[in-house]
Amino acid sequence: MFCGKAIMEFQTPIHYSREGSPGWKVKDWETVNALLSYLNPNGMSYAIFEKPDGSYVQCAGAKRRLTVEARIYDGTKRYRHFVFGIGELTGHQEKIQTTQYEIDVDSSQVLQMRHARLILKPWLEGIGFPESFRRTDVTGRFAEKTVVASDE
């Protein structure tokens, strides 16, 4: 018990990493939520949460301007890579600042920390991603591209 509240652990520990650290295992949402609160483009500007199969969600930027991406493996060496957004793509590019570089995203993909939490929590708990966020498949951007099926 923590402050009179039971802490629910994940089925399997999640590997957390960030710049300058090889990371460590985390077992519960309360820890993940606390780690997310450190995002800052002048300090720790990204966080990666990886499941044992290699699938991960990464958040980069700061609390009020960040991007959320996911790479999901299908049980083989094939994956799909998504960027999350709100609503339709606008075609207007914006930049998310990190400590080392800027990330170009569509303006509909500039999210806030509350969005990152709404995307990350159900996925870490094994429920999947919420339908309220648009997932744009960007798998083709990666050199190790594999042929994958589309769900759209």
Phi and psi in degrees as GROMACS dihedral restraints (atoms count N, CA, C in turn):
[ dihedral_restraints ]
;  ai    aj    ak    al  type     phi  dphi    fc
    3     4     5     6     1  -131.8    20    10
    4     5     6     7     1   116.8    20    10
    6     7     8     9     1    52.6    20    10
    7     8     9    10     1    38.4    20    10
    9    10    11    12     1    76.7    20    10
   10    11    12    13     1    10.0    20    10
   12    13    14    15     1  -125.5    20    10
   13    14    15    16     1   130.0    20    10
   15    16    17    18     1   -71.5    20    10
   16    17    18    19     1   136.5    20    10
   18    19    20    21     1   -94.3    20    10
   19    20    21    22     1   121.5    20    10
   21    22    23    24     1   -85.5    20    10
   22    23    24    25     1   124.2    20    10
   24    25    26    27     1   -92.0    20    10
   25    26    27    28     1   151.9    20    10
   27    28    29    30     1   -68.3    20    10
   28    29    30    31     1   158.9    20    10
   30    31    32    33     1   -60.9    20    10
   31    32    33    34     1   -41.8    20    10
   33    34    35    36     1  -131.9    20    10
   34    35    36    37     1   145.1    20    10
   36    37    38    39     1   -59.2    20    10
   37    38    39    40     1   149.8    20    10
   39    40    41    42     1  -106.6    20    10
   40    41    42    43     1   139.1    20    10
   42    43    44    45     1   -87.5    20    10
   43    44    45    46     1   123.7    20    10
   45    46    47    48     1  -104.4    20    10
   46    47    48    49     1   136.1    20    10
   48    49    50    51     1  -143.2    20    10
   49    50    51    52     1   162.5    20    10
   51    52    53    54     1  -154.8    20    10
   52    53    54    55     1   172.7    20    10
   54    55    56    57     1   -61.6    20    10
   55    56    57    58     1   139.8    20    10
   57    58    59    60     1    78.1    20    10
   58    59    60    61     1     6.7    20    10
   60    61    62    63     1  -146.6    20    10
   61    62    63    64     1   134.6    20    10
   63    64    65    66     1   -72.0    20    10
   64    65    66    67     1   -11.8    20    10
   66    67    68    69     1    91.3    20    10
   67    68    69    70     1  -172.1    20    10
   69    70    71    72     1  -161.6    20    10
   70    71    72    73     1   171.7    20    10
   72    73    74    75     1   -84.2    20    10
   73    74    75    76     1   139.9    20    10
   75    76    77    78     1  -123.6    20    10
   76    77    78    79     1   148.5    20    10
   78    79    80    81     1  -116.5    20    10
   79    80    81    82     1    -8.8    20    10
   81    82    83    84     1  -149.2    20    10
   82    83    84    85     1   160.0    20    10
   84    85    86    87     1   -63.8    20    10
   85    86    87    88     1   -36.5    20    10
   87    88    89    90     1   -58.8    20    10
   88    89    90    91     1   -40.4    20    10
   90    91    92    93     1   -68.4    20    10
   91    92    93    94     1   -45.1    20    10
   93    94    95    96     1   -58.8    20    10
   94    95    96    97     1   -46.5    20    10
   96    97    98    99     1   -59.2    20    10
   97    98    99   100     1   -42.3    20    10
   99   100   101   102     1   -65.2    20    10
  100   101   102   103     1   -41.3    20    10
  102   103   104   105     1   -64.9    20    10
  103   104   105   106     1   -36.7    20    10
  105   106   107   108     1   -62.4    20    10
  106   107   108   109     1   -31.9    20    10
  108   109   110   111     1   -66.7    20    10
  109   110   111   112     1   -11.9    20    10
  111   112   113   114     1   -85.7    20    10
  112   113   114   115     1    -7.6    20    10
  114   115   116   117     1   -58.1    20    10
  115   116   117   118     1   131.0    20    10
  117   118   119   120     1  -164.1    20    10
  118   119   120   121     1   127.0    20    10
  120   121   122   123     1   -67.7    20    10
  121   122   123   124     1    -9.5    20    10
  123   124   125   126     1  -102.4    20    10
  124   125   126   127     1     4.9    20    10
  126   127   128   129     1  -145.9    20    10
  127   128   129   130     1  -119.8    20    10
  129   130   131   132     1   -78.1    20    10
  130   131   132   133     1   108.4    20    10
  132   133   134   135     1  -108.7    20    10
  133   134   135   136     1     2.5    20    10
  135   136   137   138     1  -148.1    20    10
  136   137   138   139     1   155.3    20    10
  138   139   140   141     1  -140.3    20    10
  139   140   141   142     1   135.6    20    10
  141   142   143   144     1  -122.1    20    10
  142   143   144   145     1   131.2    20    10
  144   145   146   147     1  -119.1    20    10
  145   146   147   148     1   113.6    20    10
  147   148   149   150     1  -117.9    20    10
  148   149   150   151     1   133.1    20    10
  150   151   152   153     1   -85.6    20    10
  151   152   153   154     1   163.2    20    10
  153   154   155   156     1   -56.0    20    10
  154   155   156   157     1   -27.0    20    10
  156   157   158   159     1   -80.8    20    10
  157   158   159   160     1     0.9    20    10
  159   160   161   162     1    96.2    20    10
  160   161   162   163     1   -13.0    20    10
  162   163   164   165     1   -65.8    20    10
  163   164   165   166     1   143.1    20    10
  165   166   167   168     1  -148.9    20    10
  166   167   168   169     1   161.1    20    10
  168   169   170   171     1  -121.2    20    10
  169   170   171   172     1   134.1    20    10
  171   172   173   174     1  -124.4    20    10
  172   173   174   175     1   142.5    20    10
  174   175   176   177     1  -119.7    20    10
  175   176   177   178     1   134.5    20    10
  177   178   179   180     1  -139.1    20    10
  178   179   180   181     1   140.2    20    10
  180   181   182   183     1   123.5    20    10
  181   182   183   184     1  -134.6    20    10
  183   184   185   186     1  -135.9    20    10
  184   185   186   187     1   172.6    20    10
  186   187   188   189     1   -55.4    20    10
  187   188   189   190     1   -36.4    20    10
  189   190   191   192     1   -98.5    20    10
  190   191   192   193     1   -10.6    20    10
  192   193   194   195     1  -147.2    20    10
  193   194   195   196     1   101.2    20    10
  195   196   197   198     1  -145.0    20    10
  196   197   198   199     1   167.7    20    10
  198   199   200   201     1  -120.7    20    10
  199   200   201   202     1   146.8    20    10
  201   202   203   204     1  -124.7    20    10
  202   203   204   205     1   126.0    20    10
  204   205   206   207     1  -127.1    20    10
  205   206   207   208     1   157.1    20    10
  207   208   209   210     1  -138.2    20    10
  208   209   210   211     1   140.4    20    10
  210   211   212   213     1  -118.2    20    10
  211   212   213   214     1   119.1    20    10
  213   214   215   216     1  -117.5    20    10
  214   215   216   217     1   121.2    20    10
  216   217   218   219     1   -87.6    20    10
  217   218   219   220     1   149.3    20    10
  219   220   221   222     1  -100.0    20    10
  220   221   222   223     1    16.2    20    10
  222   223   224   225     1    98.6    20    10
  223   224   225   226     1    -9.8    20    10
  225   226   227   228     1  -118.3    20    10
  226   227   228   229     1  -153.4    20    10
  228   229   230   231     1   -92.3    20    10
  229   230   231   232     1     8.7    20    10
  231   232   233   234     1   -92.7    20    10
  232   233   234   235     1   143.9    20    10
  234   235   236   237     1  -140.6    20    10
  235   236   237   238     1   166.8    20    10
  237   238   239   240     1  -126.2    20    10
  238   239   240   241     1   142.8    20    10
  240   241   242   243     1  -119.6    20    10
  241   242   243   244     1   129.0    20    10
  243   244   245   246     1  -124.2    20    10
  244   245   246   247     1   151.2    20    10
  246   247   248   249     1  -115.4    20    10
  247   248   249   250     1   133.5    20    10
  249   250   251   252     1   -91.5    20    10
  250   251   252   253     1   147.0    20    10
  252   253   254   255     1  -152.8    20    10
  253   254   255   256     1   178.8    20    10
  255   256   257   258     1  -116.1    20    10
  256   257   258   259     1   119.5    20    10
  258   259   260   261     1    76.1    20    10
  259   260   261   262     1  -168.7    20    10
  261   262   263   264     1   -69.6    20    10
  262   263   264   265     1   152.1    20    10
  264   265   266   267     1   -62.9    20    10
  265   266   267   268     1   139.6    20    10
  267   268   269   270     1   -95.0    20    10
  268   269   270   271     1   -23.4    20    10
  270   271   272   273     1    83.9    20    10
  271   272   273   274     1    -0.4    20    10
  273   274   275   276     1  -100.8    20    10
  274   275   276   277     1   118.1    20    10
  276   277   278   279     1   -83.3    20    10
  277   278   279   280     1   140.3    20    10
  279   280   281   282     1  -131.4    20    10
  280   281   282   283     1   164.7    20    10
  282   283   284   285     1  -112.9    20    10
  283   284   285   286     1   138.2    20    10
  285   286   287   288     1  -106.4    20    10
  286   287   288   289     1   123.9    20    10
  288   289   290   291     1   -86.5    20    10
  289   290   291   292     1   133.5    20    10
  291   292   293   294     1  -123.4    20    10
  292   293   294   295     1   179.9    20    10
  294   295   296   297     1   -66.1    20    10
  295   296   297   298     1   -28.8    20    10
  297   298   299   300     1  -110.0    20    10
  298   299   300   301     1   -21.1    20    10
  300   301   302   303     1  -164.9    20    10
  301   302   303   304     1   176.3    20    10
  303   304   305   306     1  -108.6    20    10
  304   305   306   307     1   142.9    20    10
  306   307   308   309     1  -109.9    20    10
  307   308   309   310     1   125.2    20    10
  309   310   311   312     1   -84.9    20    10
  310   311   312   313     1   128.2    20    10
  312   313   314   315     1  -139.7    20    10
  313   314   315   316     1   160.8    20    10
  315   316   317   318     1   -66.8    20    10
  316   317   318   319     1   148.6    20    10
  318   319   320   321     1   -59.6    20    10
  319   320   321   322     1   -25.8    20    10
  321   322   323   324     1   -72.9    20    10
  322   323   324   325     1   -10.8    20    10
  324   325   326   327     1  -102.5    20    10
  325   326   327   328     1     6.7    20    10
  327   328   329   330     1   -84.5    20    10
  328   329   330   331     1   109.9    20    10
  330   331   332   333     1  -111.5    20    10
  331   332   333   334     1   174.3    20    10
  333   334   335   336     1  -117.6    20    10
  334   335   336   337     1   167.6    20    10
  336   337   338   339     1   -56.4    20    10
  337   338   339   340     1   -38.0    20    10
  339   340   341   342     1   -61.3    20    10
  340   341   342   343     1   -34.9    20    10
  342   343   344   345     1   -66.8    20    10
  343   344   345   346     1   -44.6    20    10
  345   346   347   348     1   -57.6    20    10
  346   347   348   349     1   -42.1    20    10
  348   349   350   351     1   -64.9    20    10
  349   350   351   352     1   -40.5    20    10
  351   352   353   354     1   -66.6    20    10
  352   353   354   355     1   -29.5    20    10
  354   355   356   357     1   -79.8    20    10
  355   356   357   358     1   -46.3    20    10
  357   358   359   360     1   -73.5    20    10
  358   359   360   361     1   -44.4    20    10
  360   361   362   363     1   -57.8    20    10
  361   362   363   364     1   -53.1    20    10
  363   364   365   366     1   -64.0    20    10
  364   365   366   367     1   -33.4    20    10
  366   367   368   369     1   -65.5    20    10
  367   368   369   370     1   -44.5    20    10
  369   370   371   372     1   -64.8    20    10
  370   371   372   373     1   -30.2    20    10
  372   373   374   375     1   -84.7    20    10
  373   374   375   376     1     2.4    20    10
  375   376   377   378     1    85.5    20    10
  376   377   378   379     1    10.9    20    10
  378   379   380   381     1   -87.0    20    10
  379   380   381   382     1   -33.6    20    10
  381   382   383   384     1   114.2    20    10
  382   383   384   385     1  -171.8    20    10
  384   385   386   387     1   -91.8    20    10
  385   386   387   388     1   143.4    20    10
  387   388   389   390     1   -67.6    20    10
  388   389   390   391     1   142.3    20    10
  390   391   392   393     1   -72.0    20    10
  391   392   393   394     1   -14.0    20    10
  393   394   395   396     1   -72.9    20    10
  394   395   396   397     1    -9.9    20    10
  396   397   398   399     1  -110.2    20    10
  397   398   399   400     1   138.9    20    10
  399   400   401   402     1   -77.8    20    10
  400   401   402   403     1   134.0    20    10
  402   403   404   405     1  -108.7    20    10
  403   404   405   406     1   116.6    20    10
  405   406   407   408     1   -98.7    20    10
  406   407   408   409     1   120.5    20    10
  408   409   410   411     1   -76.5    20    10
  409   410   411   412     1   116.8    20    10
  411   412   413   414     1  -118.5    20    10
  412   413   414   415     1    23.0    20    10
  414   415   416   417     1   -52.6    20    10
  415   416   417   418     1   -37.2    20    10
  417   418   419   420     1   -62.8    20    10
  418   419   420   421     1   -13.4    20    10
  420   421   422   423     1   -74.1    20    10
  421   422   423   424     1   -12.6    20    10
  423   424   425   426     1  -103.2    20    10
  424   425   426   427     1   136.5    20    10
  426   427   428   429     1   -61.0    20    10
  427   428   429   430     1   -35.3    20    10
  429   430   431   432     1   -83.1    20    10
  430   431   432   433     1    26.4    20    10
  432   433   434   435     1   -48.3    20    10
  433   434   435   436     1   137.7    20    10
  435   436   437   438     1  -123.3    20    10
  436   437   438   439     1   160.3    20    10
  438   439   440   441     1   -76.4    20    10
  439   440   441   442     1   125.2    20    10
  441   442   443   444     1  -132.9    20    10
  442   443   444   445     1   155.9    20    10
  444   445   446   447     1   -82.3    20    10
  445   446   447   448     1   149.4    20    10
  447   448   449   450     1  -101.0    20    10
  448   449   450   451     1   142.9    20    10
  450   451   452   453     1  -100.5    20    10
  451   452   453   454     1     6.8    20    10
